[in-house]
Structure formats: structure tokens, C-alpha cells
Amino acid sequence: MITVTDAFKQAFQSNNRFWKYKAQITRNSPNAVPVDISDRVISGDISCEWERRSTFANIELDNYDYALSPVNQASLTNQVAGVYDPLLDSNHILEIWEGILTTNGYEYVKKFTGLLGDEIDADTMPGVVNLTVRDKSKRFQDTYIYQSKTYSPLATPALTLAEKVIQDLITTFLPDEKITMAVDDPTNFVVGLPNQPYTAKDINLWDAIQQIADAFNFCVMFDENGILRMKNIIRDYSKAPSVHTFDESVLIKDSLSTSDSDVRNHIMLRVQGLDPIEKKDEESIAKYGRRYFEVHRSLSSILTTAEQGHKLVDNILADYAYVIPVDRIEVPLMPHIQCGDIVSLVNTRLGTNAITYKYRVVSLRDSFTNDKKRTTLTLHGYNAYKPSESIAPKPATNLTSTFITRAVQNYAGSGWVGYTKTAYYPMLKWNQPTQDISGNALSNDFGGYTIYRKGPADSQFFPVASVKSYIEAQNLIVNFWYDYTALAGANQYKIVAINKFGKSSAESSTISLTKIADAVTN
């Protein structure tokens, strides 16, 4: 929700609301001066789509004197210091504010910052110009990545956190935009493994960013001020505070619909480097029948641990295992509501109440003409049928290490000189947890482990492997792991146990060891 003053809130609660709009366009040249076009605005709308992570504006401008016609070189509006430079041109910045009359005069809320270029239509009968404008995601969507650099803990250890990968993609492919992403909620997720690096290719920049963010349950979107923000997505908003409650006193229209066409209750994740993760919601299957969905294999270089895979599958089930009520409402103009806000709805005729019925704003449209100002919202309700919570396992204990050696005789094309090379590999061992944190017994095949390493050149720990806790075909308890990729020097390790439902234990103790460099004998 956009922050407003007390005077704004007081004026908003009044039965007599007087609205005014401000709009200005700034050319994309150095030291350009904003041009106020407020008196030209006839009508328009601002639309935000949560699923697309984008906002659009459609504005009708009065062009009675044809001064705004982009090809009118004689127009003073289209000149800068006597040089033809049309005001309405690609990548010029449009900003829009919605204001209400308060005791302190008109107070404005900024609603949109975007770039011209999608559509500029000049019509002579009548003399108007219609603009279709996209927020700053336009530059990202118009930028194609054939192939980015490679991101992995070995090649780029400082860049592998999800938000740092996203920022580096922006800096690399849009260097002149000088965009710094505001990270409201750090991810703590790593992209890429030493043997499975991440590379963005054959994709536009915006889709590459969204692919990374979606995999880790984050939203990346431009706000009304044109600032790119990254924040965590609240999946269970049944107990989240509502930023606003809509009741029958403001509802002009309210329609509720449901559909089971998008239900998915049998999820399979198959990505390279991880064991398949399969989850079902049996209650949903009994209610709707089996609805299968498989996660795209292109996420292989993004998801690097079983924990991340489990979280992604859990999020898909949370969103799609059951029918979601969709409410579409029309209310008087409410400029402070934003896409992604959590709101409540009270309508006795439909049976909704503020306690049970929490919604996320998934689309928003502010429309304005001289005689009508409206906000139209599409609201997605939270699924009340939640599967019972799983309980996290206790951590693994007694983490120790030793070294194994392997001697290899030289061979053609080996790249090294000598007769024999002896390599030293760390072997980790631990005691597997036998209980969850509530004291319930765990079976041998409770799940597995994520192994983290901090190498000689690393400033932090990175996940390097995910292993099962038990191999049924061999009746083998897996409480050990060999590190074949460790570099010579000081290395540190810790592990996290994770059950089949994606619940993680606390971290184990940390151990340190010094890996011996490979030795060559003649």
C-alpha cells in the first residue's frame, strides 16, 4: 500500500472528493526538463498485473492544436533549443500522479513511471493522441540475451546469491540505465553449482530475472516511482494484516467466480543434479481427480539444493492444489492500493467477511475521465484447505572428516608431467538424526542432506551437494560424502538435514580441514 498523509486519509473518507491529475513527460536526454502535460489529459487508466509483474498506462491527450503530433517539426513543443526533438517519442519517461483536495490543498500520490514507445497514435478527427505506455520493464523486455556470463561458486563466488546474479545481469546488459535493484528481503539462495553453473541464454532480460526470482519465491517488479524492487512473496496470507477492508458501503460492483481448470495436485520436479521430487495432495486428488504438473527442466542451473526444490514444489501446491475464489470489484478511485497488497472483503450478500476472506490484489486498474473515477480490482482468495504441517528433523551430529587418497598413473593427454599423481579428497561423516524436533522417531529414509562448503577463496558458505539419507536398493544409510571438487587449502563444512516435505533442520556444527595439494612423483 502506498503511504499517504493523515490529511489525505481524512479527505478520502469524505463524501465529497475532488480529484486532480498531474502528468509530465521527460525526454531521455541529459539534463532534460520535465514537460507538464496535465492540462492535456482527457482520460486514461493505469493497469497493474501481478502475474506479469508489469504496469501499463493508456492516456488520451487533447491535441486540438496538433502540437503533440510526433512528426510535426514546426511545433515548439517538439523542439529543444530550436532543434527537432518530438516530445512523444520512444523511451521518454511518463509520470502520473493522482491527487485529492485536502485541508492543505491538493495532495498527490505517484501512481506510474513508464517509458513511451509501445504505441503513439495521433488522430485528427478529433484531435487527440493516444499513448500506450509500459513501466520500465519495457527496457528489460526489449533486451535479448543470447548468452550471459557463467555464474558458479567457483567462477564467480561473490555473485552467486540470487539477487546479485540479477543485479549483475542488469548491469551487464543495460549498463547505461544505471539501475540498482532495491532488495527489501534478501534471498540467501545461491544460483549455480561448481559442476552445474548458471547461464542465461536465448531469453529476454526481464524473463531471465523473473525465472530466477520465481524459483525462489520472490517478486521483482518496478514500483510507482520507477524503482526496481525485490521482495519475498507471502504465500499463506490468511493471517497477514490487511492494508484495507472493502465493505458494501464502497462496493459499486462485486462478482465472485471459481474454476477448477487450474488445479494441480500432483507435482513432479525433475531437474539435473537433484533427485526427483514428487509431491501430491491426496485430499485435492480425492476432490478433483489427479492433476499432474511437471516443473520445467530449464530450472536445472537455478535450483541447486534439494531444499530449494522442495520449497518450489510446496509453493506450486499451495497456489494450485485447490480452487481459488476470484473476486472482481469496482470501487471509487483508491490511489493508495497497489498490486500485491493483502486486503479483506466484507459482502454479506456473497457471505464474505474480513476475518476469513483475505485476498491478494492480482490486478488493478485506475480509470479516470472528467465525470468518472474508478478503481477495479481482481482479488485472489487464499486457499483455506492447507495440508498438515510437517515437523523439521533434528540436526545431524558428530560431523567429522578424514582423507582418502587416489593414485593415478600418467596417460596421454592428461595435461600434467610425471609418472604418478596422488590426489587427496576430504570425506565427511556424521550421525544421522533419529528424531524430529518434537521427539518423534525418524525412519532411515526421512529425506536427505544439503552440504555446504566454504573454500579457500570463498567469503561465505555455498551449497555443494544434496544427498539422500537412505538408498533402499542397497539397504544403505547415507551418512557420509566425498568432496572431489575441493581446492587445496583451508576448507570448512556444515550440513543441514531436510525431510521429504522440505522442512530443514538447524545447521550442524562446522568442521575445518586443510586439503593437501595433489602430489606428482616421477
N, C-alpha and C positions, 0 to 999 in steps of 0.2 A: 504494500500500500504506500502511496506517495504521502510524505509528511506535509501537513498543512497547518496553518496557524489557527489559534482559537477563534479569531475574528472570521476566518474562512468557514470554520465549522458552524459558527453561530449563524452566518448568512445562509449557509447551506440548509440549515434546519428551518429557515423561514419559508412561509408560503409564497412570498414574493421574491423571486430570484431573478437578478438581472445579470445576464451573461455577456461577455465580450471576448473576442478572439484576437490574438496577435499572431502574425506570421511574418517571417523575414527570410530572405534568400541571400546567401553569401557565396560569391564566386570562389572557385578553387585556385586562386592566385595569391601569391604572398601579399600580406597586409591588405587584403580585400576588406572593404567596408560593407557591413550588412545593409541590405535594402529592405525597408519596411513595405510590405505589400498588404497589410491588414485591411486597408480600405478597398482592396480589390477582391477580397474573398466573398463569394456569393454563397457557397455551400461547400460541404465536404464531409469526409468521415476518416477516422483513424481506426485501423483494424489490427489487432494483435492475435497471432495464432501460436499457442503454447507448443503444439506438436511440431510446428515448423520452426520454432524459435526465431520468429521474424515479425516485424511490424510494418504495416503499409499505410499510406495516406493517399486519398483521392480528393483532389481540390479543384473546384471550379472557380476561375478568376474572371473578373469583369475586364474585357479587352475592348471597351467601347471606342477607344482611340487607336486601337491596333498597335499601341506602343510596346506591348508584350510579345508580339509576334516574333518568333526567334529569327526569322530571315529578314526582318525589317531593319536594314542597316541605317536608315535615316533617323530612327528613333533614338532620342537621347538616352532612354532607359537602356538601350543596347550598346551604349558607348562608355568607354572609360578613358578619360583624358583624350577624347576625340578619336579613339581607336575602337573599331567594331568589336564588341565582346558581348554577345547576347546574354541577357540575364538568365533566361530559361535555357540552360544547356546542361549536358551530361556532367555528373559528379559535382554540380553546385549543391550547396547544403541548404535544405529547407528545415526551418524550426517553427514549431507551432506551440502556442500557449492557450489555455482556456482559463478565463478569469471570471470572478464573481464580484459583485459590488458589496463591499463590507463597510463597516463604520470608518475604516481607514482609507476608503477609496477602493478601486479595483485591485484585487489580489489575484495573481496568476499562478497557475500550475503548468509547468512544462510537460507536454504530452508526447512530443515527437521530435526526433532529429534524424534526417534521412538524406539520401542522395538522389537528385534528379537523374533522369535518363531512361527509365523504363518506358515511359510514354509521355509525349508532349504534343497535344492536339490543339491546333488553333482553328477556330471556326468563325466565319464571318456572318453567319445567319443563325443565331445572333452573334454578336462579337464577344466570344468567350474563349478562354484557354482552359483545357482540362489537363491536369497533371496526375500521373500515377507514379508514386514515389515509394521507394523501399528504404528501410533503415540501413545502417552502414554494413549490414551483412551483404549488401549488393556487391561491394568490392571483393569480398571473400568468395561469393558465389560466381563472380566473373573471373576469378583467378584459378587457372587449371594447374594442377601439379602432375607433371609427368613422372618425376621421381624425386623424393626428398633425400636428405642425408640419412644415414643409418643410425638408429638410436639403440644402444645396448649398454648395460652396466660396465662393460669392458671398454668400449669405444668412446662412450660419452657419459661417464659416471655422474657428472653434475647435472645432466639434462634429462634423466630418465623418469623423474616424477611426472605424472600426467600433465599437471599444469605447466611445468617447464617445457615439456615437449610441445604443447600447444603454443606457448609463447614463442618458442624458437621457430616453429612453422610460420607464425605471423611475421616475425622479424625477418625471416629468410625470404618469404615470398611477397610481402608487402612492406619493404623497408622504408619507403617514402611516407607511409601513413603514420609512422611513429605511434602505433597503438600498443599500450601496455594494459594487459588484462588485469582487472581487479579481482583478486581471489578472496571471496568472502569466507569460504570454507575450504581449507587445504584438503587435498585428497588423500595423501600418504600412500598413493598407489604408484607402482613402478610399471613403466611400459618397456617391454623388450627384455629378453634374457641373453646371457652370453652366447648361447648356441642358437638363439632364436630372436634376432634383432627385429625392431620395428622400422618399416619404411613405408611412407605414404606414397602411393603412385596411382596414376590414372584415375584421379579424383579431384574435384574442386576443393579449394581450401576450406570452405565452410563445412562441407560434408566430412572432410577428414577430421576437423575439430569435433564435430558432433559425434562421430563414430567413437572417438576416444572418450568423450565426456559421457555418452550414453552407457558405455561398457562399465563405467564405474559409478553410475547413479548420480551424475552431475548434470547441471543445466548451464550452458554457455549461451548468453543472449545479450544483445545491446539494450540498455535501458533508455529512458526517455531523453537523457542528456547526451546520448551517443557514447556512453562508457560501456565497454565490454566487460560483463561480469560473469564470474563462475561461482555457482553455489550448489550445495547439496540439495537433492530432491527429497522432500518429505513424502514417503510412500504411505505410511499409516497416519493420516491426518484426522482420524476420528476423535482424538483428544487434543489436537492442536488448537490454539486460540484463534477465534475468528476475527478478522480485521473489520468485518462489517456484517450486520444481520439485516437481511431484506425481509420485510413483512408486507402484509396486504395493503398497508397504507401507501406504499410506493409502487406496488406491482401494477403495471399497465397491462402486461401480458405475462402468462406463465403456462408453459406446456411441458409435461413430463413424458419421456419416452424411454423404453427399454428394448434391447435387442440382444439375442444370444449369438449373433453372427460372428462376433469377435472372440468368443470364449475359447481359451486354450488351457487345457488342464493336464496335458502330458508333454513335458518339455525335455528335450534331449540336447545336450551341448556336446558337440564333437569338434574339438579344435586340436591342432597339432601340439604335442608336448604335454597334454593333460589327459588323464584317463577320462573316458566318457562320464558325464554327469547326467543322470536321469532322475527326474522328479515328477511325481504325479499327485494330484489332489483327488483322492478317492471319492470324497463327498461330491465334488464337482462332476466327476465321471459318472457317478450314480444318477446325478440330476440331469445332466445334459448329454451324456454319452461321451466317448473318448474323442478328444480334440487335440491332435498331435501337432507339435511345432518343433522345428529343429533350428538351433542357432547357427547363423551363417559362419562358414569356415574362415571367412576373411578376418575374423577376430583372433586368429591363431597368434599373431605377433603382438596383440594388445593384451590379452589375458595371459598372465604369466604364472599365476598360482591357482591351486585348487580353491583357495578361499575366495578369490575374485570370481572364479567360475560359479561357485555356489551362490554368491550374492547376486550375480546376474540372473541365474535361473530363478532364485527366490523372488526377484523383482518382477520377472515376467509372470510368474504365478500370481503374485499379489495384484498385478494390473489386469490379468485376463482370465483368472480361474472362474470368476462368477460374473453374472450380468451386472453392469454398472448403470445406475439410473442417470439419465441425462436430462437436465432441466434447462430450458431456454426461457429467459426472462427479458422483459423490456421495462426499463425504469427511467425516471427523469435523469438528465445528464449527471453523471458521477465521475468527475475527472480524476479523483484520487484513487480509484480502483485500478489495479494492474493485473496483467496476465500472471498466473501462478499464485495469486492470493488465495487464501483459505477463507471461505465465507460460510455463513449459515443462512437458511431459508425457512421462513415460517409462513405456511399457507394452509389454513385449516381445511380448505376445500380439497386439497390434494393430500392432506394428512401429514405434511412435513412440519418438523419442529426444530428449534435451534439447538437442542441437545443431541439428538440422534442424527440429524441430517446436516453433515458438513460436506462442503463441496470445494473443488478446486476450479478456479476460473481458467478454462482452457481456450476460450476465445472471447474477444472483447471488441465492441465496435461503438465508438462515439460518433454520432452523426449530428450535424448542425446545419440548419437553414435559418432564415430570418424568423420563421414562426414555429420552429420545432427543434428542440434539443433533446436527444435521447441517448441512452446507453443500453446496448443489447449485449447480453452475456450468455455464453454457453457454459454450463456448470456440470462437472463430472462428480458424482457422489462416490464416497468411499465404500468399498466392499465390506459389509458387516460380517461376512462368513470367513473368519480367519482360522487357519489351521492352528492346532495347539502348538505352543512354543516348545522348541527343543531346548535341552539344557546343555550348556557347554561342558566339555570334558575338563578334568584337572590337567595341569601341565605335565609334560614328560619330565623325568627327574634323572639325576646322576649322569648328566651329559659328560662324556669323556672322549678322548681321541688317542689314536695311535697312527703309525705309518705303515703302509705296505710298500714293497719295492717291486719293480718290474725291470728286468734287464732285456734289452733288445739289441741284437747284432745288426750292424750296418747293412744297408741294402741300397740298390740302385735308385737314385732319385730321392734319397732320404733328406738331403739338404744339410747334413752335418758330417764332420770329418772325425774318424776314429773307428775303433773296432766294435766297442760295446757302449751303449748308453744305458745308465741306470736311472730310472725315474722314481721319485718318492711321492706317494699320494696319501693325503690325510684320510683316515677312516674314523667316522663318528659313530659312537654307540650311546644308547640311552635306555632307561627303563620306561616302558610304555605305561600310560595311565590306566588304572584298573577301575576308576570311578569317575562319575561326573561331579560337578561342584556341589550337587545336592546329596552326594553319597551313594547314588545308585550305581550298581555294577555295570561296567562296560564290557562288551564282548571283544574278542581279538580283532574283529573286522569292524570296529566302531567308525573308522574313517581313514585318517592318514595324517601327514605332517607337511608343513611348509618349512623349508630350511633356509635360513638367512645367513649371509656371509658379508663380512667387512674385510676387503682385501687390502694389500699394502698401499694401493693408490686411492682407496675409497675414503670418502668423508662420512659415510653412513652405511648402514646395513642394507643389502639388497637381497630379494628372494632369488635363490639359485636352483631350487628343486622342489618338487612335490612328490611325495611317495605314499603308497598305500600302507595301512597298518598291518595288513594280512594278505597273503597270497594263498587262496583256498586250494588251488590245484597242487601246491607243494606242501600244504599244511604248515606254512612258514610265517612266523611272526616277524615283521619287518621293524627291527629296532636298531638299524644300522644304515650307513650311507657312505659311499666312496666319492671323494671330490677329485675328479680328473681334470678340472679346469682351473684349480687354484694356482696363483702365481707364487713364485719364490718370495719369501719374506714373511712378515707378521700377518697372520690371518685370525679373525675372530668369527665365532659361530654361535647361533642360538636357534632354537626350533619352536614351532607353535603347533600344537595338536589341533585337529579340526575334525568334527564329526560329519556324518553323511548329510546333515541338514545345514552345513555351512557355519555351525557355531564354533568359534575359536576359543582355545584355552588362553590363559595368560602365557607370557613368554617363559621359556626355560631359563636356567642360569646361562651365562655366557662363558665360553671357554676360549682360550687363546693358544695359538701354536705358531711355530716358525717352520715354514715349509723349506726344506733343503732344495737347493738348485740341482737340476739334473747333472749327473757326473758322467763324463766320457773318458773311457780308457782305450789305449792303443794296443 
